Amino acid sequence: MALLDGLRVLDLTMWRPGPYATQLLAQLGADVIKVEPPGGEPMRMFRSHFDVLNRHKRSMVLDLKSEDGLARCLELAGGAEVFVEGFRPGVADRLGVGYGALRERNPALVYCSISGYGAEGPLSDVPGHDINYRAYAAALPPDAVSPEADELPVADMAAATMAAFAISAGCLKARATGAGDRIDLGMADVLAHWVGTVPEATRRSGAGPVPGYGVYPTKDGQKITLGVVSEDRLWGATCRALGIGEHADVPFAERLGRIGELDGAVTAAVAKLTRAEAVELLTAAGAPVAPVLSHAEMLGLDHFGQRAVQEEGPVRTTVHPPLPEGPVAGLDEHRGQIWRSRTA
């Protein structure tokens, strides 16, 4: 039994944020029924994306614009604990599956709406995607450029994770009180809240915020990262490993006044080494180092492989482990099925 065994989730979302949110729930044992429009979710055309976001879910095709399709969706919603939709604000209401309609049938339902800017507010009707939400939330640097196809969609993934958290919290309260809730989650809101916790930069030096914190090129055209902040021990280990021991005992307060000089020394020392040499030397010395990996290198890394991150998800538990890598349902594979019986 996984942590969310017995949790019934009706998922009407497409693309990435909603499916990743419900994938996190499914990985922890939730019974997720994915409702797809006639012809299937468009992401099915991109199987490398679709499959990793839709494991352990059942698939049903329902035309919500038809009387029978809407009736079947409402029937399923009546027995669900969670309903997740990612339509533009107002669309769910027009289709007959808005919060008000479902709450009448199922007062304990936790209803989660995921949209770009939330259901209310001056931007609520503005269309957008990940890069737009990052821009409004000040989550792009001043020198931002157009993203590559493989760039991490931060707003999508952050909102999905926050949705899974909020849904779990809502279900905890609903099971205790019998009263559900409506979660209005804007992707830009999540990033704006995150950005609001970080002090605004008053100047940009080209170096990191402190010496030894940043990205450093190596002589073979690769890069490493170092993560020294205020720790004198980590600063000393980094300096000694890089052969700049004359700076190892400079205290943190003094380092703040010599950022350009000291970070320049680190940069020059790293530039004399290959990425592998730098990582080996710095790791052996106990310094906070990590190589900048490609997608393929990350997937092949022993650490993530041993922790089964791709197969079992990012959450590890001891007593109720997550489900192992599972199948991806074919389109409408589970037509006519009902909710599974609760085991607890």
C-alpha positions in Angstrom: 0.0 0.0 0.0 1.3 3.4 -1.0 0.5 6.6 0.9 -2.5 7.6 -1.1 -4.1 4.2 -1.7 -7.8 4.7 -2.1 -7.7 8.4 -3.1 -10.0 8.8 -6.1 -8.9 11.5 -8.5 -10.8 12.5 -11.6 -8.3 14.2 -14.0 -9.5 16.4 -16.9 -6.1 18.1 -17.4 -3.8 18.1 -20.5 -0.3 19.1 -21.4 2.1 19.3 -18.5 1.1 21.0 -15.2 -2.1 19.1 -14.4 -0.8 15.7 -15.6 2.3 16.0 -13.6 0.3 16.9 -10.5 -1.9 13.9 -10.9 1.1 11.7 -11.8 2.6 12.6 -8.4 -0.6 11.5 -6.7 -0.8 8.3 -8.8 2.8 7.4 -8.0 1.8 7.5 -4.3 -1.1 5.1 -5.0 -4.1 7.3 -5.9 -6.7 5.9 -8.3 -6.5 8.4 -11.1 -9.0 8.3 -14.0 -7.8 10.5 -16.9 -10.7 11.9 -18.9 -9.6 12.7 -22.5 -11.5 14.4 -25.3 -12.5 12.6 -28.5 -9.3 11.8 -30.3 -7.3 11.9 -27.1 -5.1 14.4 -25.4 -2.9 16.2 -27.9 0.2 15.3 -25.9 -0.2 11.7 -27.0 1.5 12.8 -30.2 4.7 13.4 -28.1 5.1 10.1 -26.4 8.4 10.9 -24.8 6.6 13.6 -22.9 3.2 12.0 -22.5 4.3 8.6 -21.1 6.4 10.0 -18.2 3.4 12.1 -17.0 0.7 9.5 -17.3 1.7 6.3 -15.6 -0.6 4.5 -13.3 -3.6 6.3 -14.7 -6.7 4.9 -16.4 -8.0 6.5 -19.6 -11.5 7.2 -20.6 -12.7 9.3 -23.6 -15.7 11.5 -22.8 -17.2 14.2 -25.0 -18.3 16.8 -22.4 -20.2 18.6 -25.0 -22.5 15.6 -25.4 -25.3 14.7 -23.0 -24.0 11.2 -22.4 -20.4 12.3 -21.9 -21.3 15.0 -19.4 -23.6 12.6 -17.5 -20.8 10.1 -17.2 -18.3 12.7 -16.0 -20.7 13.9 -13.4 -21.3 10.3 -12.3 -17.6 9.8 -11.8 -17.2 13.1 -10.0 -19.9 12.1 -7.6 -17.7 9.3 -6.3 -14.4 11.1 -6.5 -12.5 12.8 -3.7 -10.5 15.0 -6.1 -11.3 16.7 -9.4 -8.5 18.5 -11.3 -9.1 20.7 -14.4 -6.8 22.9 -16.4 -9.3 24.8 -18.6 -9.2 28.6 -19.1 -11.2 30.3 -16.4 -14.9 30.0 -17.1 -14.6 27.0 -19.5 -15.4 24.3 -16.9 -18.5 26.2 -15.9 -19.7 26.4 -19.5 -19.1 22.7 -19.9 -21.2 21.9 -16.9 -18.3 20.7 -14.7 -17.5 23.8 -12.7 -17.0 23.9 -9.0 -20.6 25.0 -8.2 -22.1 22.1 -10.2 -19.9 19.5 -8.7 -20.1 20.7 -5.2 -23.9 20.3 -5.2 -23.4 16.6 -6.1 -20.4 16.0 -3.9 -19.9 18.5 -1.0 -16.7 16.7 0.2 -15.0 17.1 -3.2 -11.6 18.8 -3.4 -11.8 20.7 -6.7 -8.5 22.0 -8.1 -8.3 24.5 -11.0 -4.8 25.0 -12.5 -4.5 28.0 -14.8 -1.9 30.5 -15.9 -2.9 33.5 -13.8 -5.6 32.1 -11.6 -9.4 32.3 -11.9 -9.7 35.9 -10.8 -7.6 39.0 -11.2 -6.7 41.4 -14.0 -4.7 38.8 -15.9 -7.1 35.9 -15.4 -8.2 35.9 -19.1 -4.8 36.4 -20.6 -3.5 33.4 -22.5 0.1 32.2 -21.9 2.6 29.5 -21.3 5.5 28.8 -19.1 7.7 31.6 -20.3 4.9 34.2 -19.9 4.3 33.2 -16.3 8.0 33.4 -15.5 8.2 36.9 -17.1 5.3 38.3 -15.1 6.7 36.7 -11.9 10.2 38.3 -12.4 11.5 34.7 -12.7 13.5 35.5 -15.8 16.9 37.3 -15.5 17.3 40.7 -17.2 19.5 39.0 -19.9 17.0 36.3 -20.6 16.9 34.8 -24.1 14.4 32.5 -25.8 14.4 29.0 -24.2 15.6 25.9 -25.9 13.2 23.0 -26.5 14.7 21.0 -23.6 14.7 23.9 -21.0 13.0 23.0 -17.7 9.5 24.5 -17.7 9.8 25.9 -14.2 6.3 27.4 -13.9 4.6 24.2 -15.1 6.5 21.9 -12.7 6.3 24.3 -9.8 2.6 24.7 -10.1 2.1 21.0 -10.5 4.0 20.2 -7.3 2.1 23.0 -5.4 -1.2 21.6 -6.7 -0.3 18.1 -5.4 0.5 19.6 -2.1 -2.7 21.7 -1.9 -4.8 18.7 -3.0 -3.3 16.5 -0.3 -4.0 19.2 2.3 -7.6 19.7 1.1 -8.2 16.0 1.3 -6.9 15.8 4.8 -9.4 18.5 5.9 -12.3 17.0 3.8 -11.8 13.6 5.3 -11.9 15.1 8.8 -14.8 17.5 8.3 -16.8 16.2 5.3 -16.3 19.6 3.6 -14.4 19.9 0.4 -12.8 23.0 -1.1 -12.0 24.8 -4.3 -8.2 25.3 -5.0 -7.6 28.1 -7.4 -4.0 27.7 -8.4 -2.3 30.2 -10.8 1.1 29.1 -12.2 2.4 32.7 -12.2 1.2 33.0 -8.5 3.5 30.2 -7.5 6.6 31.7 -9.1 5.7 35.2 -7.8 5.5 33.8 -4.3 8.9 32.1 -4.7 10.5 35.2 -6.2 9.1 37.3 -3.3 11.2 35.3 -0.8 14.4 36.3 -2.5 16.0 39.7 -1.9 16.1 41.9 -5.0 19.6 42.2 -6.6 20.9 45.8 -6.3 23.8 45.2 -8.7 25.1 42.5 -11.1 28.8 41.9 -11.0 29.1 38.9 -13.3 30.4 36.9 -10.3 28.3 34.9 -7.9 26.8 36.5 -4.8 29.8 35.4 -2.7 33.2 33.9 -3.8 32.9 30.3 -4.6 29.2 30.3 -5.4 28.4 30.0 -9.1 29.1 28.3 -12.4 32.8 27.9 -13.5 34.0 26.8 -17.0 36.7 24.0 -17.1 39.5 23.7 -19.7 37.6 21.0 -21.7 34.7 23.2 -22.5 32.5 21.9 -19.7 31.3 23.5 -16.5 31.1 22.8 -12.8 29.1 24.5 -10.0 30.4 25.4 -6.5 28.1 26.1 -3.6 30.1 27.9 -0.9 28.1 30.5 1.0 29.2 31.6 4.5 30.9 28.3 5.6 34.6 28.9 6.3 35.2 25.2 6.3 33.8 24.8 2.8 35.6 27.8 1.5 38.9 26.5 2.9 38.3 23.0 1.4 37.6 24.6 -2.0 40.7 26.8 -2.0 43.1 24.0 -0.9 41.7 21.6 -3.5 42.2 24.2 -6.2 45.7 25.1 -5.2 44.9 28.6 -4.0 45.5 27.8 -0.3 46.7 31.4 0.3 43.0 32.4 0.4 41.8 29.4 2.4 41.7 31.3 5.8 40.0 34.5 4.6 36.9 34.8 6.8 33.4 35.2 5.4 33.0 38.9 6.3 36.3 39.7 4.5 35.3 37.6 1.5 32.2 39.7 1.0 34.4 42.7 0.4 36.7 40.9 -2.0 34.1 39.1 -4.2 35.6 40.0 -7.6 39.2 39.2 -6.6 38.5 35.9 -4.8 35.9 34.6 -7.2 38.3 35.4 -10.0 41.0 33.3 -8.3 38.5 30.4 -8.1 37.6 30.9 -11.8 41.2 30.9 -12.9 42.0 27.8 -10.9 39.0 25.8 -12.2 39.9 26.8 -15.8 43.1 24.8 -15.5 41.3 21.6 -14.9 39.0 19.3 -16.9 35.5 18.9 -15.5 36.3 15.4 -14.3 39.5 16.5 -12.6 37.8 19.4 -10.9 34.9 17.3 -9.6 37.3 14.6 -8.3 39.6 17.0 -6.5 36.9 19.1 -5.0 34.8 16.1 -3.9 37.7 14.4 -2.3 38.4 17.6 -0.3 34.8 17.9 0.9 33.9 20.9 -1.2 30.3 21.5 -2.5 30.9 20.7 -6.1 28.6 19.4 -8.9 29.2 19.0 -12.6 26.8 20.7 -15.0 25.3 17.6 -16.7 23.4 17.1 -19.9 20.0 15.5 -19.9 21.5 12.1 -21.0 24.3 12.4 -18.3 21.7 13.0 -15.6 19.6 10.0 -16.7 22.7 7.8 -16.6 23.9 9.0 -13.2 24.3 6.2 -10.6 22.9 8.3 -7.8 19.5 8.9 -9.3 19.5 5.4 -10.7 20.0 3.8 -7.3 17.3 6.0 -5.9 14.9 5.0 -8.7 14.0 8.7 -9.3 12.6 8.2 -12.8 10.9 4.9 -12.0 9.3 5.7 -8.6 9.2 9.5 -8.5 11.0 12.0 -6.3 9.3 11.0 -3.0 10.8 8.2 -1.0 9.0 6.6 2.0 9.9 3.8 4.3 6.7 2.2 5.4 4.4 2.9 2.4 6.7 3.1 -0.6 5.6 4.7 -3.9 4.6 2.5 -6.8 7.3 1.3 -9.2 7.3 2.4 -12.8 4.0 1.4 -14.3 2.1 1.2 -17.6 0.7 4.1 -19.6 -2.9 3.5 -20.6 -4.0 3.3 -24.2 -6.6 5.9 -25.3 -10.0 5.0 -23.8 -8.6 1.7 -22.5 -10.8 1.8 -19.4 -14.1 2.8 -20.9 -17.0 1.9 -18.7 -15.0 1.2 -15.6 -15.8 2.6 -12.1 -13.8 3.6 -9.1 -11.7 0.9 -7.4 -12.9 -0.3 -4.0 -11.0 1.4 -1.2 -8.6 -0.9 0.7 -8.4 1.2 3.8 
